[in-house]
Amino acid sequence: MDTFSEALLSEKTDKIPESFDWFAPLLGDWDCDYYDEYVKGEKRHVKGEWIFRRVLEGTGIQDIFIFPSRATKEANPQPDGEYGSSLRMFNKNKEWYDVVYTCAGTMKRLTFKKEGDRLVGKVLDEEATFWIFSDITENSFHWEYVKDQQDGSRELVCEIRGKRING
């Protein structure tokens, strides 16, 4: 292993209190099904992968977001495909996670809080925009990108269903 990978990746868990280790169930490799309406009125399905690891002496959790997946990108290229990464750092003073997501041409900042059994991320600098993890089990999860509308309704921009690889 090279020194960068050795310094980045971590098996340690003692930097995040167990009661706030909300993203731990997502650690590992996931096959994902992504759904949206890239063209209004037409449902789209894209295969992808999402990989989560502990990083930086156990102070955070980072992911790699790959859509379309490496196995399908040649056969099913997407004009808006993303190869990105999020870094989730526990903020002990606020008791939430500070998160940054980036991919080519985009960077978003979020704060994630636990609401019941859901992990709700408020996208900062975007009005009423949220990223939500729910239905997290040992072998599956659901993720949604939603926007609250002025009439009180909620627009589902896209969603992902993940299944653990080698679970």
Phi, psi and omega per residue, in radians:
M1 nan 2.504 3.132
D2 -1.442 2.858 -3.049
T3 -1.116 -0.571 3.108
F4 -1.094 -0.888 3.137
S5 -1.066 -0.723 3.127
E6 -1.085 -0.706 -3.135
A7 -1.295 -0.578 -3.102
L8 -1.350 -0.977 -3.048
L9 -1.302 2.548 -3.076
S10 -2.581 2.520 3.015
E11 -1.717 -0.175 -3.076
K12 -1.152 2.552 3.125
T13 -2.260 0.008 -2.999
D14 -1.409 -0.075 -3.118
K15 -1.484 -0.347 3.111
I16 -1.965 2.124 3.124
P17 -0.985 2.450 -3.078
E18 -0.926 -0.671 -3.115
S19 -1.213 -0.223 3.112
F20 -1.993 0.174 -3.112
D21 -1.473 0.942 -2.990
W22 -1.109 -0.541 -3.074
F23 -1.530 -0.096 -3.122
A24 -0.940 -0.713 3.137
P25 -1.087 -0.288 -3.138
L26 -1.575 -0.145 3.134
L27 -1.023 2.291 -3.140
G28 2.272 -2.863 -3.072
D29 -1.983 2.391 -3.033
W30 -2.289 2.346 2.886
D31 -1.512 2.397 -3.040
C32 -2.302 2.621 3.007
D33 -2.018 2.101 -3.099
Y34 -1.855 2.347 -3.130
Y35 -2.276 2.372 3.016
D36 -2.801 -2.982 3.028
E37 -2.164 1.338 3.132
Y38 -1.003 -0.756 2.977
V39 -1.806 2.090 -3.061
K40 -0.868 2.237 3.112
G41 1.571 -0.117 3.128
E42 -2.066 2.059 3.118
K43 -1.245 2.394 3.112
R44 -2.135 2.474 3.075
H45 -2.195 2.250 3.140
V46 -2.277 2.323 3.029
K47 -1.404 2.440 -3.139
G48 -2.576 -3.080 3.080
E49 -2.483 2.603 -3.126
W50 -2.414 2.207 -3.036
I51 -2.161 2.203 -3.104
F52 -2.076 2.387 3.106
R53 -2.508 2.666 2.968
R54 -1.314 2.520 -3.106
V55 -2.441 2.921 2.953
L56 0.916 1.059 3.119
E57 1.023 0.483 3.095
G58 1.426 0.212 -3.129
T59 -1.474 -0.200 -3.107
G60 -2.690 3.072 3.073
I61 -2.250 2.258 -3.136
Q62 -2.055 2.621 3.066
D63 -2.261 2.850 2.972
I64 -2.118 2.189 -3.052
F65 -1.923 2.013 -3.027
I66 -2.218 1.873 -3.126
F67 -2.455 2.051 0.015
P68 -1.266 2.856 -3.107
S69 -1.095 2.796 3.113
R70 -1.056 -0.567 -3.118
A71 -1.314 -0.384 -3.053
T72 -1.999 -0.093 -3.004
K73 -1.142 -0.515 3.124
E74 -1.297 -0.738 -3.109
A75 -1.370 -0.466 -3.062
N76 -2.387 1.066 -3.138
P77 -1.124 2.622 -3.127
Q78 -2.165 2.357 -3.118
P79 -1.108 -0.406 -3.119
D80 -2.036 0.383 -3.137
G81 -0.954 2.612 -3.114
E82 -2.215 2.408 2.959
Y83 -2.180 1.706 -3.002
G84 -2.342 -3.067 -3.124
S85 -2.652 2.510 3.013
S86 -2.047 2.523 3.005
L87 -2.085 2.143 -3.123
R88 -1.939 1.999 3.136
M89 -2.000 2.210 3.127
F90 -1.224 2.254 3.110
N91 -1.794 1.727 -3.056
K92 -1.147 -0.476 3.133
N93 -1.250 -0.609 -3.116
K94 -1.742 -0.252 -3.088
E95 1.022 0.809 3.017
W96 -2.574 -3.122 3.071
Y97 -1.866 2.319 2.937
D98 -1.578 2.284 -3.034
V99 -2.309 2.475 2.972
V100 -2.229 2.333 3.067
Y101 -2.072 2.391 3.083
T102 -2.492 2.546 2.977
C103 -2.599 3.120 -3.093
A104 -0.941 2.069 3.055
G105 1.432 0.050 -3.076
T106 -2.452 2.461 2.950
M107 -2.524 2.228 3.133
K108 -2.193 2.490 3.042
R109 -1.947 2.469 -3.132
L110 -2.429 2.819 2.873
T111 -2.115 2.305 3.139
F112 -1.915 2.299 3.062
K113 -2.200 2.744 3.080
K114 -1.632 2.236 3.085
E115 -2.209 1.738 -3.043
G116 1.142 -2.158 3.114
D117 -1.742 0.216 3.139
R118 -1.882 2.601 3.000
L119 -1.852 1.986 -3.006
V120 -1.936 2.065 3.125
G121 -1.823 2.131 3.053
K122 -1.551 2.130 3.091
V123 -1.357 1.995 -3.128
L124 -1.251 2.653 3.136
D125 1.207 0.175 3.033
E126 -2.337 2.132 -3.082
E127 -1.092 2.205 2.984
A128 0.907 0.728 -3.131
T129 -2.039 2.308 -3.029
F130 -2.403 2.584 2.962
W131 -2.018 2.185 -2.985
I132 -2.221 2.174 2.959
F133 -1.683 2.308 3.108
S134 -2.561 3.043 3.119
D135 0.865 0.724 -3.125
I136 -1.392 2.108 3.045
T137 -2.183 -3.080 3.123
E138 -1.071 -0.527 -3.019
N139 -2.164 0.130 -3.129
S140 -2.772 2.826 3.027
F141 -2.734 2.879 3.066
H142 -2.200 2.382 3.110
W143 -2.254 2.428 3.119
E144 -2.325 2.531 2.983
Y145 -1.953 1.970 -3.040
V146 -2.253 2.714 3.066
K147 -2.273 2.202 3.059
D148 -1.327 2.347 -3.121
Q149 -1.705 2.799 -3.119
Q150 -1.087 -0.483 -3.139
D151 -1.435 0.080 3.123
G152 1.626 -0.158 3.111
S153 -1.406 2.984 -3.134
R154 -2.198 2.185 3.107
E155 -1.584 2.200 3.039
L156 -1.530 1.938 -3.120
V157 -1.363 -0.836 3.070
C158 -2.818 2.899 3.100
E159 -2.566 2.750 -3.130
I160 -2.332 2.408 3.006
R161 -2.026 2.126 -3.099
G162 -1.886 2.489 3.037
K163 -2.213 2.278 -3.098
R164 -1.110 2.425 3.039
I165 -1.541 2.348 -3.127
N166 1.012 0.657 -3.118
G167 -1.465 nan nan
